[in-house]
Amino acid sequence: MNSQSLRWPSEGSADLWRGYHRGAEVAEVWPGAFVGNLISGWHWKLLSFSDSENLAATGDEDRDRYAAQSAASRAYFSHLG
């Protein structure tokens, strides 16, 4: 399995993170709806492939966002072989 990862540069306070590979945007990660002050889940999708997923939130926003970004990276690189 490929152990590469997409780059997820910070884009300020936006609720959308864009994943890049070789300068091209290839994935997106964003939080789901809020329940009170907590995010209910995290979503990711690949822009060039039909892959997407919704992940349950644990309440740790940094860890949850990282898990969604990691899942998107794994899915993307699995398509590349």
Protein Blocks (a to p, Z undefined) as FASTA:
>chain_A
ZZbdcddddehjafbdcddeehiafbdcdddddehjbcfbdcdddfkbcbdcddddehia
klmmmmmmmmmmmmmmmmnZZ
